[in-house]
Amino acid sequence: MRTLLAVALGVVMGGLGTVVHRYGDESWYLGLLLAFALTAAGAVLARAWAGYGALLGFGVGWVAIVQALSLPGSGGDVVVPAGTLGMVWSYAGVAVLAVVAFLPASWFAEVPARRDRPVA
């Protein structure tokens, strides 16, 4: 069940990121940074929630919606054009997912922090 919800989260985050990734002027793409932050936050949430299976589900949902929005619609318009910015969004987004996959497992462990002094 968590994996299916992670897929849905990937679709939502990938869709939101795709919509905002082109916001900004040519010297500073604030939307691209926001889209990467959304992707990283969703991926970390999925991995912390249910491990690598949920992260894989998130990635599948994310890639599926980004690629679907890259295809021409019925009027011939695309949300992710095949320019530099679209390629950066597509490929660097997958790199963000890979970075989250290789984060240390201890960051996602459910153990309490170590205490320096004993509890009274």
C-alpha positions in Angstrom: 0.0 0.0 0.0 2.8 2.4 0.9 4.5 1.7 -2.4 1.4 2.6 -4.4 1.0 5.8 -2.4 4.7 6.5 -3.1 3.9 6.1 -6.9 1.1 8.6 -6.5 3.4 11.0 -4.7 5.9 10.6 -7.5 3.3 11.5 -10.0 2.2 14.6 -8.1 5.7 15.8 -7.4 6.9 15.1 -10.9 3.8 16.9 -12.3 4.3 19.9 -10.0 8.0 20.1 -10.8 7.3 19.9 -14.5 4.9 22.7 -14.4 7.2 25.1 -12.4 10.6 24.1 -13.8 10.5 26.8 -16.5 9.7 29.7 -14.1 12.3 32.5 -13.9 14.4 34.5 -16.3 17.4 33.3 -18.3 19.9 34.2 -15.6 18.2 32.5 -12.7 15.7 29.7 -13.0 14.1 29.7 -9.6 11.5 27.2 -10.8 14.1 24.6 -11.6 15.5 24.9 -8.1 12.1 24.6 -6.6 11.3 21.6 -8.8 14.5 19.8 -7.7 13.7 20.6 -4.0 10.2 19.1 -4.5 11.8 16.0 -6.1 14.4 15.6 -3.3 11.8 16.1 -0.5 9.4 13.6 -2.0 12.2 11.0 -2.5 13.5 11.4 1.0 9.9 11.1 2.3 9.3 7.9 0.3 12.6 6.3 1.4 12.1 7.3 5.1 8.5 6.1 5.0 9.0 2.6 3.5 12.5 2.1 2.3 13.9 1.4 -1.1 10.6 -0.1 -2.5 8.8 3.1 -1.9 11.7 5.1 -3.3 11.6 3.0 -6.4 7.8 3.5 -6.7 8.3 7.2 -6.3 10.9 7.2 -9.0 8.6 5.2 -11.4 5.8 7.7 -10.8 8.1 10.7 -11.2 9.7 9.4 -14.5 6.3 8.3 -15.9 4.7 11.7 -15.5 7.7 13.7 -16.6 8.0 11.6 -19.7 4.3 11.8 -20.4 4.3 15.6 -20.1 7.3 15.6 -22.6 5.1 14.1 -25.3 3.2 16.4 -27.7 -0.5 16.8 -26.7 -3.5 16.8 -29.1 -2.7 20.4 -30.2 1.0 19.7 -30.6 2.1 21.5 -27.4 4.5 20.1 -24.9 5.2 21.1 -21.3 8.8 19.9 -21.4 10.3 21.0 -24.7 13.5 19.3 -25.9 15.7 22.3 -25.1 18.5 22.6 -22.6 16.2 23.4 -19.7 13.9 20.4 -20.4 16.9 18.1 -20.6 18.3 19.4 -17.4 15.0 18.9 -15.7 14.6 15.4 -17.0 18.1 14.0 -16.4 19.1 16.0 -13.3 15.8 15.0 -11.7 16.8 11.3 -12.1 20.2 12.2 -10.6 18.5 13.7 -7.6 16.6 10.4 -7.1 19.9 8.5 -7.4 21.5 10.8 -4.8 18.7 10.0 -2.4 19.1 6.3 -3.0 22.7 6.5 -2.0 22.3 8.5 1.2 23.4 6.6 4.3 20.8 4.2 5.7 21.5 5.5 9.2 19.8 8.8 8.2 16.6 6.9 7.8 16.9 4.5 10.8 14.3 4.7 13.5 16.6 4.7 16.5 16.7 7.4 19.1 19.7 9.8 19.2 22.5 8.9 21.6 22.4 10.6 24.9 25.7 11.9 26.5 24.5 11.6 30.1 22.4 8.8 31.7 18.8 9.3 32.3 18.0 9.8 36.0 
